Structures are given as C-alpha cells and as structure tokens.
Amino acid sequence: MRLLRHLSLYIALSLGANAAWVTPATATDRSADVAQLEALRDGSLKRLVIHSTPRDVSDAEFFLEDETGMASLADYQGKVVVLNFWATWCAPCRKEMPQLSELQEEFGGDDFEVLTIATGRNTPAGIAKFFDENGITNLPRHQDPKQALAREMAVIGLPITVLLNRDGKEVARLLGDAEWNSDSAKAIVAEMIGPLDEN
C-alpha cells in the first residue's frame, strides 16, 4: 500500500519527470533537475532554496543517540537525506517534528532517511522527553552539542532543514519550519529518490 501511494504521488506531482540526481549529469541535465524540483515547491516549501549546483557538506562528526558513538554525514552517502537541525527549546521544531516523522514513515529505508540532529545545549534526557511528548519513535536523537557541524553547515537559526542527494551533497535548504508531510514535500523527496527500479 505504501509503495502504491509513493508511486501515485510521484506520477501525479512530478508528471513522470526523470530524476537524474541518482546518476552523474551534465550541466544541462542538472539545470533541468533544479527546474523540476523548483516546480514541485508549493505552500511552505516555496521557501526551499534549491542550489544551481550541489554543494559539499561538512565532515564534522556528531554524537549518535545517547552519545553512544560518533558519525558524520559521509556515513549516509547512498541515501537521499532530509537533515534537520533543531533544539528542544525551539517552538517551530516542536511543530514540524511529527511531520518529519511522517515523512520517515512513508519513505524511510535503504533509499531515504530523515536525520535529526539537536544542536547546541540539549541533554540526552531533554531530547528523549521532547520525543516522548511529541510521540516521535522513528527518528534519531543525535546531537551536535558544540555546534561543530552546525557552524560548518552555516546553520544561522533553528530549525534549518537541508536536503542531501545520494552523493552526500547539499542540493537545497530551508530556514524555519515547513510542512514536511505535505504533498509538495513528498513529491520533492520522491523526485530525489528517483524511480524505484533504478535503486
């Protein structure tokens, strides 16, 4: 059923366009992809800034859930990633976290992941309480306590959400909260993931 919804949404909103984010592209192809993603923006996703060329990201490490280890964004290459910087004190973060959870529920797997990173002073206990209060069970509780990753990723406010392609490059970002469970957001994710038979 989830697969059928995914395919229906992809066909209806992306109008059968090819997603070349999955494979190397010429400059001309890349421009077409930017135009396609821009065309899928609607509502609060109109504020999503799509870069003309994918950008490198920081290799700074962050703490895994409950400070059980370290990771970097390079560990997620091969997947399309919605990277969300947030904090427990951030009111807009409280609003959008359940929507990000819904996005993960629909698309999460080998091809896609919502990666949530609490930046700044957020204790593991505070993060766990935030997730419990908002019914979040399927998103990671990773931390960037000294804001090393956030600084290198030019996070100037919270929340900031960054879209990464399968090569681990930043293709777009949005400052502030957005409706990440909207048809527009789901169409953008589906376009970046690409046709299922190519994965």
C-alpha positions in Angstrom: 0.0 0.0 0.0 2.8 2.4 0.9 4.5 1.6 -2.4 1.3 2.4 -4.3 0.9 5.7 -2.6 4.5 6.5 -3.3 4.1 5.7 -7.0 0.8 7.6 -7.3 2.2 10.7 -5.7 5.3 10.6 -7.8 3.3 10.2 -11.0 0.7 12.8 -10.1 3.1 15.5 -8.9 6.3 15.1 -10.8 4.4 14.4 -14.1 6.7 11.5 -14.9 9.9 13.5 -15.0 13.1 11.7 -14.8 15.2 12.1 -11.6 18.8 12.4 -12.6 20.0 13.1 -9.0 20.7 9.4 -8.9 23.3 9.4 -11.7 26.0 11.7 -12.9 24.6 14.5 -15.0 25.8 17.2 -17.4 25.4 20.8 -16.6 22.3 21.0 -18.8 20.7 17.9 -17.2 21.4 19.4 -13.7 19.7 22.7 -14.7 16.6 20.7 -15.8 16.6 18.9 -12.4 16.8 22.1 -10.5 13.9 23.4 -12.5 11.9 20.2 -11.9 12.5 20.4 -8.1 11.6 24.1 -8.1 8.3 23.3 -9.9 7.4 20.9 -7.2 7.6 23.5 -4.4 4.3 24.6 -3.0 2.9 26.1 0.1 5.5 26.4 2.9 8.0 24.5 0.6 8.1 27.6 -1.6 10.8 28.8 0.8 13.0 25.8 -0.1 16.2 27.2 -1.7 17.4 24.8 -4.4 21.1 25.3 -5.4 22.1 25.5 -9.0 24.9 23.1 -8.3 25.1 20.5 -5.4 27.4 21.7 -2.6 29.9 19.9 -0.5 29.0 19.3 3.2 30.9 19.3 6.4 32.9 16.3 7.6 32.5 17.3 11.2 31.4 14.5 13.5 28.3 14.5 15.7 27.2 12.3 18.6 24.9 9.3 17.9 21.8 8.8 20.1 22.5 9.0 23.8 26.2 9.7 23.0 26.8 6.0 22.1 29.3 6.9 19.4 30.2 9.3 16.6 29.2 9.7 13.0 29.5 12.1 10.1 27.3 12.9 7.1 29.6 10.8 4.9 28.1 7.7 6.7 24.8 8.4 5.0 26.0 8.5 1.4 23.9 6.3 -0.9 20.7 7.6 0.6 18.7 10.8 0.0 18.7 12.5 3.4 16.5 15.2 4.9 18.9 16.6 7.5 17.1 18.6 10.2 18.9 20.8 12.7 16.7 21.5 15.8 16.7 22.1 19.6 14.5 21.2 22.5 13.7 24.9 23.2 12.6 25.6 19.6 8.9 26.0 19.3 8.8 25.6 15.4 10.8 22.4 15.9 8.0 21.0 18.1 5.5 21.8 15.3 7.4 20.2 12.5 9.0 17.1 14.1 5.8 15.0 13.8 5.7 15.9 10.1 9.3 14.8 9.6 8.3 11.6 11.4 5.5 11.1 8.9 8.0 11.6 6.1 10.3 9.0 7.5 7.4 6.6 8.0 6.4 6.9 4.3 9.8 6.9 2.6 12.3 5.6 5.2 14.5 2.7 4.2 17.6 1.9 2.1 17.0 4.9 -0.2 15.9 7.6 2.2 16.3 8.8 5.8 15.3 11.8 7.9 18.3 12.6 10.0 17.6 14.8 13.0 20.4 16.5 14.9 19.9 18.5 18.1 22.4 21.3 18.0 23.7 23.3 21.0 22.8 22.6 24.6 20.3 19.7 24.5 20.8 16.9 27.1 20.0 13.3 26.1 17.3 13.3 28.7 15.8 16.5 27.4 15.8 15.2 23.8 14.2 11.9 25.0 11.4 13.9 26.8 10.8 16.1 23.7 10.4 13.0 21.5 8.1 11.3 24.1 5.9 14.4 24.4 5.5 14.6 20.6 5.1 10.8 20.0 8.3 10.5 17.9 9.6 7.0 17.8 11.2 6.6 14.4 13.7 9.5 14.2 17.2 9.5 15.6 18.2 11.5 18.7 21.6 12.6 17.5 23.4 15.6 19.0 25.8 18.3 17.9 26.5 19.8 21.4 29.3 22.1 20.5 27.7 23.1 17.2 30.7 22.0 15.2 28.6 20.5 12.4 26.0 23.3 12.6 28.7 26.0 12.3 30.4 24.4 9.3 26.9 23.9 7.7 26.1 27.6 8.2 23.2 27.0 10.4 22.1 30.5 11.3 18.8 29.7 13.1 16.6 26.8 14.0 15.1 24.8 12.5 17.1 24.5 9.3 16.5 21.6 7.0 19.0 20.5 4.4 18.4 18.1 1.5 21.3 15.8 0.6 21.5 13.7 -2.6 22.8 10.2 -2.8 26.3 11.6 -3.3 26.1 13.3 0.1 25.9 16.7 -1.5 23.6 19.5 -0.4 21.0 20.3 -3.1 18.6 22.5 -1.1 17.9 24.0 2.3 15.0 25.7 4.1 15.3 28.1 7.1 12.4 27.8 9.5 9.7 25.2 9.8 7.7 23.8 6.9 5.0 21.2 6.3 7.3 18.2 5.7 4.3 15.9 5.4 2.7 17.9 2.6 2.2 16.7 -0.9 4.9 19.1 -2.1 7.5 17.8 0.4 6.7 14.2 -0.5 6.9 14.9 -4.3 10.3 16.5 -3.8 11.6 13.5 -1.8 10.1 11.1 -4.4 11.8 13.1 -7.2 15.2 12.9 -5.5 14.9 9.2 -4.7 14.0 8.5 -8.3 12.2 5.6 -9.9 12.3 2.5 -7.6 13.5 0.2 -10.3 16.8 2.2 -10.7 17.7 1.9 -7.0 
